[in-house]
C-alpha cells in the first residue's frame, strides 16, 4: 500500500510508463525503505537523502566482461531476464507462482548482499489471458449454460485472445504480484514499461537511464517489461544490427539493451532449457556448451523456439553476444527445472557451473569436459595394450622421476617458497608439499613394484562356468573407466595415482591444489612423456582450468569414480557435492591404539611413538590412545606419558581418564576428533571388549591397533573390530599401499562396498561377464526343451608367474 501511494503522483511520458520526479523518489524511500533491515548490522553505511544504504566491495570498472565464471561473484549490478516459459505455467495460461516466488527470494538475497538487481520479466500476456478467459466464462448467460448442459459447458469455445489485450489486462496483476512477493523481504519493486522508441529517442533514453539509476540508488528493484499493450509487431531481421542499434522486439533484446545501457556486470537469461547445446536439445548427440565464445555460432545448430514467448535460442544467443560486446557477462540457464530453479540465480553468481557462460577469453587448452572425454578414449586404448606395454610405461615414468630429479625439485622449491611467502599452509601441510631426493627415490621404487605386479591385472579371469554344452561363461577384470582424483598439497600423489591408473587401464583426471601447481605441472608432463611411448598420452589429464571441485563432481556422465585425497573436510565436501558419482574415500582418520594389561613394556612406547609422532598429519596417525584401567599409576603408564611429553605431544583427557586424576589435562571436547598434529586423546577402558565398543562408537573404521602379548585377547580384537585395517603389535602407520606391497595407493577407503583399506590396482578394477555360445537360446532350456543347465565350475587359466 505504501508503495502504491507513493507512486500515484507520476509524471507520464509518451511511449513508456512513467518518469519519477525527485520528490516522488524521496517520498518512496522515506516511506518504504526500512532502516531496521537485518543486513545493516556490522556493515559500513553511507547516506543519501537521509536514507541508509550499504556499500560492498563489489564494484568494478565496467567496459570488459568477466573472463571466468569464478569472477562472477564480484558482479555488482545484475539483470535477471525471466523468459515466458519460466514465468508461465505449463498450460500457458497463468503464472507459475512457486517458481516465481523462488526467483524473487534469490533476487532478494542478492539485493540484500548489496548488489543492484534488475528484472526483465515476461508473463503479462499469460496472466492477462487467464484473467480474460475467466471474464469470458463468467459473461456467458446462465440460460445458455443450462441449455448447453454440463458436458458442453466444459467444452465451451473460448475465442482467440489478442496478445495486446491480454497484456493490458495482465500487466497490473503481474506487478501487484511482484510487489507482494518482494515485500516479504522488505524490498520495494518499481515497474517500468518500455518500447523500442525509448531506446532510440535520445531524450527518452536519458530519462529511462536516469530513472533506473535513481531506483538502484534507493535499493529498489526495477522490474522492466516491453509495453506489449502498445508495441507494434516486430519487424523481420531488424534485431541486433550493431553495437549502437538494437530493436526491442522481445525480452531477450530488451534485456541485452538494458544491460549495456546500464553498464551491467552480469546478465542472467533464464529459459526452459539448461543452456546452449551444440545441436537441438533432446537430440541424441546434443551436448551442453559450458562456455560459448564469439565466433562459435557456426558450430551450433539451433532448434525451434520455446513453447511460449517471442525469442528462441538463436535470439538469446544474438542478444547475449551483443551484451558481451558491450562489456556485460552473460549466462543462459534453466529457470524451470524443479531441482535447480530454487538456487539457479545464486549458483550462477557464486560462479558455479550452471548453464552456458559467454566469454570473450578462450582458454589455450581444452575444457574439463573435453579432457574427460580424452581420458576415456585414452583409457580404452590403454586397456587394450598388452600388460607388458602398460608395465613399460610405468617403468619409464619411474626412470624419469630419477633422471629429471633436479627439474622436479626446482619446481617444488618454487611452490614451497610461494606457500611460505603467503603463509597459507600449516607446517604439516608444508611437509606434505615438500619433495626430496629420498622421496623421489621411494616413489620410483614404488612405481617399479606397481609395474611388476600389473602383468596380470586387466583381463584376468576370476571365474569360469560351463552353463551348458558349448556354452561357457567367464568373469574377467576390466577397468572402472574414468577416475577423478582430487588431492591436496601432496605432489607425490600424482605419479603414484597415475601409475595405478595406467596399470589398471583407467583414464584419469587429476585435480591438484594450487599450492603445488609447479610441481604437479612437471610431474604430469613426465607422465605424459612416459605414456607417449605407446601413443596413449591423453589417458592422464591434469585439470588446469579454474574448475571448482563442486563443478567437477557434477560430471556424472563423464566420470565413473571420484577419489579424494586430503583432509577429512575435503572428503566430506566431495561426498556431499558428488551427484550420481561414487566416491571412494574415508571421512576421517580417527585411529586408535589399545594398550592391554598383557602388553610388552618394550613394545608399547615404540609403537605409540611411531603411530603418533612419525608423521602426525597422516590419516593413519594415532589420535586416541586407549589404556586398560589396571595400567593406571604403573611404571608402564608413566613411561607412556613421559615419552609423549618428550615428543611434545599435547594430551587431552577422555571423560573416564579425567575422573581418575586430581589435576588432569584439558578434557577432550569430542572423542571423534582427528587432530592431524602432535595432539592425542587418552581414555581409559575396563577390558578389551570395552575397547572394541569404544572404537565402534567413536572411530572412523580406518586403522586400529592392539598391543598385547596375549594371543587370545589379540585374536578377539582382530576378529571383532570392524575397521578397514586392524593390527596386532604394529604401528598404525603401516596402513599404506606402499608398505602393504601394493606399490602405491590411490587412497584408503573406509567404505564397505568395493575396495576397503589401502587401494591399489585391484581396487581400481571391476568385472564384466563374457558368454561364448553356439546358437543357444533360452527356450531350449524350458521344461520341454532339448537342453539342460550344467553350471559346472571350470579351472581358471594359469596366472602369469612373473
Secondary structure, 3 states (H helix, E strand, C coil): CHHHHHHCCCEEECCEEEECCHHHHHHHHHHHCCCCCHHHCCCCEEEECCEEEECCCCCCCCCCCCCCHHHHHHCCEEEEEECHHHHECCCCCCECHHHHHHHHHHHHHHHCCCCEEEEEECCHHHHHHHHHHHHHHHHCCHHHHHHHHHHHHHCCCCCCCCHHHHHHHHHHHHHHHHHHHHHCCCCCEEEEEECCHHHHCHHHHHHHHHHHHHHHHCCCEEEEEECCCCCCCCCCCCCCCECCECCCCCHHHHHHHHHHHCCCCEEEEEECCCCCECCCCCCCCCCECCEECCCCHHHCCCCCCCCCCCCCHHHHHHHHHHHHHCCCEEEEEECCCCCCCCCHHHHHHCCCCCCEEECCCCCCCCCHHHHHHHHHHHHHHHHHCCHHHHHHHHHHHHHHHHHCHHHHHHHHHHHHHHHHHHCCCCHHHHHHHCCCHHHHHHHHHHHHHHHHHCCCCCCCEEEEEEEECCEEEEEEEEECCEEEEEECCCCHHHHHHHHHHHHHCCEEEEEECHHHHHHHHHHHHHHHHHHHHHCCHHHEEECCCCCCHHHHCCCCCCCCEEEEECCHHHHHHHHHHCCCCEECCCCCCCEEEEECCCCCHHHHHHHHHHHHHCCCCCCCCEEEEEEEHHHCCCHHHHHHHHHHHHCCCEEEECHHHHHCCCCCCCECCCCCCCCCCCEEEEEEECCHHHHHHHHHHHCCCCEEEEECCCHHHHHHHHHHCCCCEEEECCCHHHCCCCCCCCCCCCCEECCCCCCCEECCCHHHEEEEEEEECCCCCHHHHCCCCCCCCCCEECCCCCCCCC
